[in-house]
Amino acid sequence: MLKDLLVIETAGVLAGPSVGMFFAELGARVVKVENKRAGGDVTRQWKLTSEDPASPISAYFSSVNWGKEHLFLDLKDSGDRDQFDALVSKADVLITNHLAVDEEKLGLTRERLRTLNHRLLHGHIKGFADQPHRPAFDVVLQAETGYISMTGTDAEHLAKLPIALIDVLAAHQLKEGLLLALLQRERTGAGAFVEVSLEEAALTGLINQASNNLMAGAVAGPLGTLHPNIAPYGETFRCADGGRIILAVGSDAQFAALCGVLGLPHLPAEPAYARNTDRVKERARLSTELAPSIATRERKELLTALINAGVPSGAVLRMDEVMATPAAKAMVLESMVDDRPTRRMRGNAFRIIPY
């Protein structure tokens, strides 16, 4: 859909590059400009211990750099700057994530870029909303926007989300902003500067936890997989074959159906479990009542029965099991980067079907 679009990307790590990859997947020409002096995007070196240390790329780098051209430039060098300017002058979109202190020396000020191309849509990701000179990494943002305080099993066993979720949230925000700016440019012909901070993007992701605090004064603590408002929702149980399931019961009717499948039809009639608010208060005791019945069932058989009864539930799968599912297999993209084969998941999950 975007085959005539030229996108330039100077951003590194995850958030900015995933925006560039979004456009590449939709057919745009995406030129990734990497810092020649630093050896390219830093994530080229972010390797697992099982990866080839001599390889010019890592699996991490490959995850967000599919379908791009790679151009190594030093933007502090006049010759390289001229080459970059020539690209910018005909580009539709520029994606950056430099610190404010580096803006002038890299030639990436909004004013200079606007003189090169008044139709340019400049998308920029910064770290903190009001601290432009402070470097930002995902785990720091997870800590300072509350995610780590809510993740883990208790106050002494906190955890971070195992992906750079704050980068992912910021990338989605920037994609949305750039698409709106593209729509506006079609109408007015004018370019725009679109800015997103990791901090603000993280705050948008707090959703109900933020409202729980704003409206009820609740301070969320670590609940592991559990949900503060619903039960049994997020509870995991082991089945007879050793596999685990997770429940996501969100209504009284679903709870009654769950109990019917498990041969526990008396539970919904008990005052302690009659309504969702009751079940949230008594969730620990409820889990001990459900566990023995679940432990007698094979996972596949039980999940089939639960799904047929309209009970939201699923299997707790390892990453290798997830990658073996039909949906995951259909989303794998393969390509060559620096003459090395790469495999990654498609970033765009939507489908557009014209009428």
DRENDO-1510 file (C-alpha; in Angstrom, 1 decimal, always signed):
<recs>
REC; n; res; u; v; w
REC; 1; MET; +0.0; +0.0; +0.0 .
REC; 2; LEU; +2.9; +2.4; +0.6 .
REC; 3; LYS; +5.2; +1.4; -2.3 .
REC; 4; ASP; +5.8; +5.0; -3.4 .
REC; 5; LEU; +6.9; +6.1; +0.1 .
REC; 6; LEU; +10.5; +6.8; +1.0 .
REC; 7; VAL; +11.3; +6.5; +4.7 .
REC; 8; ILE; +14.7; +7.4; +6.2 .
REC; 9; GLU; +15.5; +6.0; +9.6 .
REC; 10; THR; +18.4; +7.2; +11.8 .
REC; 11; ALA; +16.8; +5.7; +15.0 .
REC; 12; GLY; +18.5; +2.8; +16.7 .
REC; 13; VAL; +17.6; +0.0; +19.2 .
REC; 14; LEU; +13.9; -1.0; +19.1 .
REC; 15; ALA; +11.2; +1.6; +19.1 .
REC; 16; GLY; +12.3; +3.7; +16.1 .
REC; 17; PRO; +13.4; +0.8; +14.0 .
REC; 18; SER; +10.1; -1.0; +14.5 .
REC; 19; VAL; +8.3; +2.0; +13.1 .
REC; 20; GLY; +10.6; +1.9; +10.1 .
REC; 21; MET; +9.9; -1.8; +9.7 .
REC; 22; PHE; +6.1; -1.1; +9.9 .
REC; 23; PHE; +6.5; +1.0; +6.7 .
REC; 24; ALA; +8.8; -1.6; +5.1 .
REC; 25; GLU; +6.2; -4.3; +5.6 .
REC; 26; LEU; +3.7; -2.1; +3.8 .
REC; 27; GLY; +5.9; -1.7; +0.8 .
REC; 28; ALA; +7.7; +1.5; +1.5 .
REC; 29; ARG; +11.4; +2.0; +0.6 .
REC; 30; VAL; +13.1; +2.3; +4.0 .
REC; 31; VAL; +16.7; +3.4; +4.2 .
REC; 32; LYS; +18.3; +2.7; +7.6 .
REC; 33; VAL; +21.1; +5.2; +8.2 .
REC; 34; GLU; +23.5; +3.7; +10.8 .
REC; 35; ASN; +26.3; +5.4; +12.6 .
REC; 36; LYS; +29.5; +4.5; +10.8 .
REC; 37; ARG; +31.8; +5.6; +13.6 .
REC; 38; ALA; +30.0; +3.3; +16.1 .
REC; 39; GLY; +29.8; +0.3; +13.9 .
REC; 40; GLY; +26.1; +0.7; +13.2 .
REC; 41; ASP; +23.0; +0.1; +15.4 .
REC; 42; VAL; +24.1; -0.9; +18.9 .
REC; 43; THR; +21.7; -3.9; +18.8 .
REC; 44; ARG; +23.9; -5.6; +16.2 .
REC; 45; GLN; +26.0; -6.6; +19.2 .
REC; 46; TRP; +23.2; -7.5; +21.6 .
REC; 47; LYS; +23.6; -11.3; +21.2 .
REC; 48; LEU; +22.6; -14.3; +23.1 .
REC; 49; THR; +25.5; -16.5; +24.3 .
REC; 50; SER; +24.5; -19.1; +21.7 .
REC; 51; GLU; +24.9; -16.7; +18.8 .
REC; 52; ASP; +27.9; -16.4; +16.5 .
REC; 53; PRO; +30.1; -13.6; +18.1 .
REC; 54; ALA; +31.6; -12.9; +14.6 .
REC; 55; SER; +28.3; -12.3; +12.9 .
REC; 56; PRO; +27.6; -8.6; +11.9 .
REC; 57; ILE; +24.0; -8.9; +13.2 .
REC; 58; SER; +22.2; -10.4; +16.1 .
REC; 59; ALA; +18.7; -11.9; +16.5 .
REC; 60; TYR; +17.7; -8.8; +18.4 .
REC; 61; PHE; +18.7; -6.6; +15.5 .
REC; 62; SER; +17.0; -8.8; +13.0 .
REC; 63; SER; +13.7; -8.6; +14.9 .
REC; 64; VAL; +13.0; -5.0; +13.8 .
REC; 65; ASN; +15.2; -4.5; +10.7 .
REC; 66; TRP; +13.4; -6.5; +8.0 .
REC; 67; GLY; +13.1; -5.2; +4.5 .
REC; 68; LYS; +15.4; -2.2; +4.8 .
REC; 69; GLU; +18.4; -0.8; +2.9 .
REC; 70; HIS; +21.4; -0.2; +5.2 .
REC; 71; LEU; +23.6; +2.9; +4.8 .
REC; 72; PHE; +26.5; +3.6; +7.0 .
REC; 73; LEU; +27.2; +7.3; +7.4 .
REC; 74; ASP; +28.9; +9.7; +9.8 .
REC; 75; LEU; +26.5; +12.6; +10.1 .
REC; 76; LYS; +29.3; +14.8; +11.5 .
REC; 77; ASP; +31.3; +14.3; +8.3 .
REC; 78; SER; +30.5; +16.9; +5.6 .
REC; 79; GLY; +30.5; +14.4; +2.7 .
REC; 80; ASP; +28.3; +12.0; +4.5 .
REC; 81; ARG; +26.0; +14.8; +5.6 .
REC; 82; ASP; +25.6; +15.8; +2.0 .
REC; 83; GLN; +24.6; +12.3; +1.1 .
REC; 84; PHE; +22.1; +12.2; +4.0 .
REC; 85; ASP; +20.7; +15.6; +3.0 .
REC; 86; ALA; +20.1; +14.4; -0.6 .
REC; 87; LEU; +18.0; +11.5; +0.8 .
REC; 88; VAL; +16.1; +13.8; +3.2 .
REC; 89; SER; +15.3; +16.2; +0.4 .
REC; 90; LYS; +13.2; +13.6; -1.4 .
REC; 91; ALA; +12.0; +11.6; +1.6 .
REC; 92; ASP; +8.4; +11.4; +2.9 .
REC; 93; VAL; +9.2; +10.3; +6.4 .
REC; 94; LEU; +12.3; +10.6; +8.7 .
REC; 95; ILE; +12.4; +8.6; +12.0 .
REC; 96; THR; +14.9; +9.7; +14.7 .
REC; 97; ASN; +15.5; +9.0; +18.4 .
REC; 98; HIS; +18.6; +11.1; +19.1 .
REC; 99; LEU; +19.2; +12.9; +22.4 .
REC; 100; ALA; +18.5; +16.7; +22.4 .
REC; 101; VAL; +22.2; +17.4; +23.1 .
REC; 102; ASP; +23.1; +15.7; +19.8 .
REC; 103; GLU; +20.5; +17.4; +17.6 .
REC; 104; GLU; +22.7; +20.3; +16.4 .
REC; 105; LYS; +25.9; +18.3; +15.8 .
REC; 106; LEU; +24.1; +15.7; +13.8 .
REC; 107; GLY; +22.2; +18.2; +11.6 .
REC; 108; LEU; +18.8; +16.9; +12.8 .
REC; 109; THR; +17.2; +20.1; +14.1 .
REC; 110; ARG; +13.6; +20.6; +13.0 .
REC; 111; GLU; +14.5; +24.0; +11.4 .
REC; 112; ARG; +17.3; +22.6; +9.2 .
REC; 113; LEU; +15.3; +19.6; +8.1 .
REC; 114; ARG; +12.3; +21.8; +7.2 .
REC; 115; THR; +14.5; +23.9; +4.9 .
REC; 116; LEU; +15.6; +20.7; +3.2 .
REC; 117; ASN; +12.1; +19.4; +2.6 .
REC; 118; HIS; +8.9; +21.2; +3.6 .
REC; 119; ARG; +6.8; +18.1; +3.0 .
REC; 120; LEU; +8.9; +15.9; +5.3 .
REC; 121; LEU; +7.1; +14.1; +8.1 .
REC; 122; HIS; +9.6; +14.0; +10.9 .
REC; 123; GLY; +8.8; +11.3; +13.5 .
REC; 124; HIS; +10.9; +11.5; +16.7 .
REC; 125; ILE; +11.0; +9.3; +19.8 .
REC; 126; LYS; +12.4; +10.8; +22.9 .
REC; 127; GLY; +12.9; +9.2; +26.4 .
REC; 128; PHE; +11.3; +11.3; +29.1 .
REC; 129; ALA; +8.5; +13.9; +28.6 .
REC; 130; ASP; +10.4; +16.8; +30.4 .
REC; 131; GLN; +14.0; +15.5; +30.6 .
REC; 132; PRO; +15.3; +15.9; +27.1 .
REC; 133; HIS; +18.9; +15.2; +28.0 .
REC; 134; ARG; +18.3; +12.0; +30.0 .
REC; 135; PRO; +19.0; +8.7; +28.2 .
REC; 136; ALA; +16.2; +6.3; +28.4 .
REC; 137; PHE; +16.1; +2.5; +28.3 .
REC; 138; ASP; +13.0; +0.3; +28.5 .
REC; 139; VAL; +13.7; -1.2; +31.9 .
REC; 140; VAL; +14.2; +2.2; +33.4 .
REC; 141; LEU; +10.8; +3.3; +32.0 .
REC; 142; GLN; +9.2; +0.1; +33.2 .
REC; 143; ALA; +10.4; +1.0; +36.7 .
REC; 144; GLU; +9.5; +4.7; +36.6 .
REC; 145; THR; +6.1; +4.3; +35.2 .
REC; 146; GLY; +4.9; +1.6; +37.6 .
REC; 147; TYR; +5.1; -1.5; +35.5 .
REC; 148; ILE; +7.8; -3.2; +37.6 .
REC; 149; SER; +6.0; -2.4; +40.9 .
REC; 150; MET; +3.0; -4.4; +39.6 .
REC; 151; THR; +4.9; -7.3; +38.0 .
REC; 152; GLY; +6.2; -10.3; +39.9 .
REC; 153; THR; +4.7; -12.3; +42.7 .
REC; 154; ASP; +5.2; -10.1; +45.7 .
REC; 155; ALA; +7.1; -7.0; +46.9 .
REC; 156; GLU; +10.3; -8.9; +47.3 .
REC; 157; HIS; +10.1; -10.7; +44.0 .
REC; 158; LEU; +9.5; -8.0; +41.4 .
REC; 159; ALA; +10.0; -8.6; +37.7 .
REC; 160; LYS; +10.2; -6.8; +34.4 .
REC; 161; LEU; +8.2; -7.6; +31.4 .
REC; 162; PRO; +10.3; -9.9; +29.3 .
REC; 163; ILE; +10.0; -7.8; +26.2 .
REC; 164; ALA; +10.7; -4.0; +25.8 .
REC; 165; LEU; +7.0; -3.2; +26.0 .
REC; 166; ILE; +7.6; +0.5; +26.5 .
REC; 167; ASP; +9.5; +0.7; +23.2 .
REC; 168; VAL; +6.6; -1.2; +21.6 .
REC; 169; LEU; +4.0; +1.1; +23.0 .
REC; 170; ALA; +6.0; +4.2; +21.9 .
REC; 171; ALA; +6.4; +2.7; +18.4 .
REC; 172; HIS; +2.7; +2.2; +18.0 .
REC; 173; GLN; +2.0; +5.8; +19.1 .
REC; 174; LEU; +4.5; +7.1; +16.6 .
REC; 175; LYS; +3.0; +4.9; +13.8 .
REC; 176; GLU; -0.4; +6.3; +14.5 .
REC; 177; GLY; +0.8; +9.9; +14.6 .
REC; 178; LEU; +2.7; +9.5; +11.3 .
REC; 179; LEU; -0.2; +7.9; +9.6 .
REC; 180; LEU; -2.4; +10.8; +10.7 .
REC; 181; ALA; +0.2; +13.3; +9.5 .
REC; 182; LEU; +0.3; +11.5; +6.1 .
REC; 183; LEU; -3.4; +11.9; +5.9 .
REC; 184; GLN; -3.2; +15.6; +6.8 .
REC; 185; ARG; -0.4; +16.1; +4.2 .
REC; 186; GLU; -2.6; +14.6; +1.5 .
REC; 187; ARG; -5.1; +17.4; +2.3 .
REC; 188; THR; -2.7; +20.3; +2.9 .
REC; 189; GLY; +0.6; +19.4; +1.2 .
REC; 190; ALA; +2.4; +20.4; +4.4 .
REC; 191; GLY; +4.9; +18.3; +6.4 .
REC; 192; ALA; +4.9; +17.9; +10.2 .
REC; 193; PHE; +6.9; +17.1; +13.2 .
REC; 194; VAL; +5.4; +14.1; +15.2 .
REC; 195; GLU; +6.9; +13.5; +18.6 .
REC; 196; VAL; +6.4; +10.7; +21.1 .
REC; 197; SER; +8.1; +10.1; +24.5 .
REC; 198; LEU; +8.7; +6.7; +25.9 .
REC; 199; GLU; +7.4; +8.0; +29.3 .
REC; 200; GLU; +4.1; +9.2; +28.0 .
REC; 201; ALA; +3.6; +6.1; +25.8 .
REC; 202; ALA; +4.1; +4.0; +28.9 .
REC; 203; LEU; +1.6; +6.0; +30.9 .
REC; 204; THR; -1.1; +5.4; +28.2 .
REC; 205; GLY; -0.6; +1.7; +28.7 .
REC; 206; LEU; -1.5; +1.8; +32.4 .
REC; 207; ILE; -5.2; +1.9; +31.3 .
REC; 208; ASN; -7.4; +0.4; +34.2 .
REC; 209; GLN; -4.6; +0.4; +36.7 .
REC; 210; ALA; -4.3; +4.2; +36.3 .
REC; 211; SER; -8.1; +4.6; +36.7 .
REC; 212; ASN; -8.1; +2.3; +39.7 .
REC; 213; ASN; -5.7; +4.7; +41.4 .
REC; 214; LEU; -7.4; +7.9; +40.1 .
REC; 215; MET; -10.9; +6.9; +41.0 .
REC; 216; ALA; -10.5; +4.5; +43.9 .
REC; 217; GLY; -7.1; +5.4; +45.4 .
REC; 218; ALA; -5.9; +1.8; +44.7 .
REC; 219; VAL; -2.1; +1.3; +44.5 .
REC; 220; ALA; -1.5; -1.9; +42.4 .
REC; 221; GLY; +1.0; -4.3; +43.8 .
REC; 222; PRO; +2.6; -7.4; +42.2 .
REC; 223; LEU; +0.0; -10.0; +41.4 .
REC; 224; GLY; +1.9; -12.3; +39.1 .
REC; 225; THR; -0.6; -13.4; +36.4 .
REC; 226; LEU; -3.7; -12.4; +38.5 .
REC; 227; HIS; -6.1; -9.5; +37.8 .
REC; 228; PRO; -7.0; -7.0; +40.5 .
REC; 229; ASN; -10.6; -6.7; +39.4 .
REC; 230; ILE; -11.6; -10.2; +38.2 .
REC; 231; ALA; -11.4; -13.8; +39.6 .
REC; 232; PRO; -10.7; -16.5; +38.6 .
REC; 233; TYR; -8.8; -14.5; +36.0 .
REC; 234; GLY; -5.1; -15.2; +35.5 .
REC; 235; GLU; -5.0; -18.1; +37.9 .
REC; 236; THR; -2.9; -21.0; +36.5 .
REC; 237; PHE; -3.4; -24.7; +37.3 .
REC; 238; ARG; -1.5; -27.9; +36.5 .
REC; 239; CYS; -3.3; -30.7; +34.7 .
REC; 240; ALA; -2.9; -34.4; +35.0 .
REC; 241; ASP; -0.3; -34.6; +32.1 .
REC; 242; GLY; +1.8; -31.8; +33.7 .
REC; 243; GLY; +0.7; -29.1; +31.3 .
REC; 244; ARG; -0.6; -25.8; +32.7 .
REC; 245; ILE; -3.8; -23.9; +31.9 .
REC; 246; ILE; -4.9; -20.3; +32.6 .
REC; 247; LEU; -8.4; -19.1; +33.3 .
REC; 248; ALA; -9.9; -15.8; +32.2 .
REC; 249; VAL; -13.4; -15.9; +33.8 .
REC; 250; GLY; -14.9; -12.5; +33.5 .
REC; 251; SER; -18.6; -13.0; +34.3 .
REC; 252; ASP; -20.9; -14.9; +36.7 .
REC; 253; ALA; -22.2; -17.0; +33.8 .
REC; 254; GLN; -18.7; -18.0; +32.8 .
REC; 255; PHE; -18.0; -19.0; +36.4 .
REC; 256; ALA; -21.0; -21.2; +36.5 .
REC; 257; ALA; -20.0; -22.8; +33.2 .
REC; 258; LEU; -16.5; -23.4; +34.6 .
REC; 259; CYS; -17.9; -25.1; +37.6 .
REC; 260; GLY; -20.2; -27.2; +35.5 .
REC; 261; VAL; -17.3; -28.5; +33.4 .
REC; 262; LEU; -15.3; -29.3; +36.6 .
REC; 263; GLY; -18.1; -31.1; +38.3 .
REC; 264; LEU; -18.5; -28.5; +40.9 .
REC; 265; PRO; -22.0; -27.1; +40.3 .
REC; 266; HIS; -22.5; -26.2; +44.0 .
REC; 267; LEU; -19.8; -23.5; +44.0 .
REC; 268; PRO; -21.7; -20.6; +42.3 .
REC; 269; ALA; -24.4; -21.0; +44.9 .
REC; 270; GLU; -22.1; -20.3; +47.8 .
REC; 271; PRO; -22.2; -16.7; +49.0 .
REC; 272; ALA; -18.4; -16.5; +49.0 .
REC; 273; TYR; -18.3; -17.1; +45.2 .
REC; 274; ALA; -21.7; -15.9; +44.0 .
REC; 275; ARG; -20.5; -12.6; +42.4 .
REC; 276; ASN; -17.2; -11.5; +40.9 .
REC; 277; THR; -16.5; -9.1; +43.8 .
REC; 278; ASP; -16.9; -12.0; +46.2 .
REC; 279; ARG; -14.6; -14.2; +44.2 .
REC; 280; VAL; -11.9; -11.4; +44.1 .
REC; 281; LYS; -12.0; -11.3; +47.9 .
REC; 282; GLU; -11.8; -15.1; +48.2 .
REC; 283; ARG; -9.6; -15.8; +45.2 .
REC; 284; ALA; -7.0; -17.8; +47.1 .
REC; 285; ARG; -9.6; -20.1; +48.7 .
REC; 286; LEU; -11.4; -20.5; +45.4 .
REC; 287; SER; -8.2; -21.6; +43.7 .
REC; 288; THR; -7.7; -24.4; +46.2 .
REC; 289; GLU; -11.3; -25.5; +45.5 .
REC; 290; LEU; -10.8; -25.6; +41.7 .
REC; 291; ALA; -7.3; -27.1; +41.6 .
REC; 292; PRO; -8.1; -30.8; +42.6 .
REC; 293; SER; -10.7; -31.2; +39.8 .
REC; 294; ILE; -8.4; -29.6; +37.2 .
REC; 295; ALA; -5.5; -31.9; +38.3 .
REC; 296; THR; -7.4; -35.0; +37.3 .
REC; 297; ARG; -7.9; -33.8; +33.7 .
REC; 298; GLU; -5.6; -34.0; +30.6 .
REC; 299; ARG; -4.9; -30.4; +29.4 .
REC; 300; LYS; -6.1; -30.9; +25.8 .
REC; 301; GLU; -9.3; -32.6; +26.8 .
REC; 302; LEU; -10.1; -30.1; +29.5 .
REC; 303; LEU; -9.4; -27.1; +27.3 .
REC; 304; THR; -11.7; -28.5; +24.6 .
REC; 305; ALA; -14.5; -28.9; +27.2 .
REC; 306; LEU; -14.0; -25.4; +28.6 .
REC; 307; ILE; -13.9; -23.7; +25.2 .
REC; 308; ASN; -17.0; -25.6; +24.1 .
REC; 309; ALA; -18.7; -24.4; +27.3 .
REC; 310; GLY; -17.8; -20.8; +26.6 .
REC; 311; VAL; -15.2; -20.5; +29.4 .
REC; 312; PRO; -12.3; -18.3; +28.4 .
REC; 313; SER; -9.1; -20.3; +29.0 .
REC; 314; GLY; -5.9; -21.3; +27.4 .
REC; 315; ALA; -2.7; -23.4; +27.6 .
REC; 316; VAL; +0.4; -21.9; +29.1 .
REC; 317; LEU; +2.9; -22.4; +26.3 .
REC; 318; ARG; +6.7; -22.2; +26.1 .
REC; 319; MET; +8.2; -20.0; +23.4 .
REC; 320; ASP; +9.1; -23.0; +21.2 .
REC; 321; GLU; +5.5; -24.3; +21.5 .
REC; 322; VAL; +4.2; -20.8; +20.5 .
REC; 323; MET; +6.5; -20.7; +17.4 .
REC; 324; ALA; +5.2; -24.1; +16.3 .
REC; 325; THR; +1.5; -22.9; +16.2 .
REC; 326; PRO; -0.1; -22.4; +12.8 .
REC; 327; ALA; -0.7; -18.7; +13.5 .
REC; 328; ALA; +3.0; -18.1; +14.4 .
REC; 329; LYS; +4.3; -20.0; +11.4 .
REC; 330; ALA; +2.2; -18.0; +9.1 .
REC; 331; MET; +3.7; -14.7; +10.5 .
REC; 332; VAL; +7.4; -15.6; +10.1 .
REC; 333; LEU; +9.3; -13.4; +7.6 .
REC; 334; GLU; +12.7; -14.4; +6.3 .
REC; 335; SER; +15.3; -12.2; +4.6 .
REC; 336; MET; +19.0; -11.6; +4.2 .
REC; 337; VAL; +20.8; -8.8; +6.2 .
REC; 338; ASP; +24.5; -8.3; +5.5 .
REC; 339; ASP; +24.4; -11.7; +3.6 .
REC; 340; ARG; +23.1; -13.4; +6.7 .
REC; 341; PRO; +19.7; -15.2; +6.8 .
REC; 342; THR; +17.3; -13.8; +9.4 .
REC; 343; ARG; +13.9; -14.8; +10.6 .
REC; 344; ARG; +11.4; -12.7; +12.5 .
REC; 345; MET; +7.8; -12.2; +13.3 .
REC; 346; ARG; +5.7; -9.9; +11.0 .
REC; 347; GLY; +5.0; -6.7; +12.8 .
REC; 348; ASN; +1.6; -5.9; +11.2 .
REC; 349; ALA; -1.2; -8.2; +12.3 .
REC; 350; PHE; -4.1; -6.3; +10.6 .
REC; 351; ARG; -5.7; -7.1; +7.3 .
REC; 352; ILE; -7.3; -4.5; +5.0 .
REC; 353; ILE; -9.9; -5.9; +2.6 .
REC; 354; PRO; -11.2; -3.4; +0.0 .
REC; 355; TYR; -14.9; -3.5; -0.7 .
</recs>
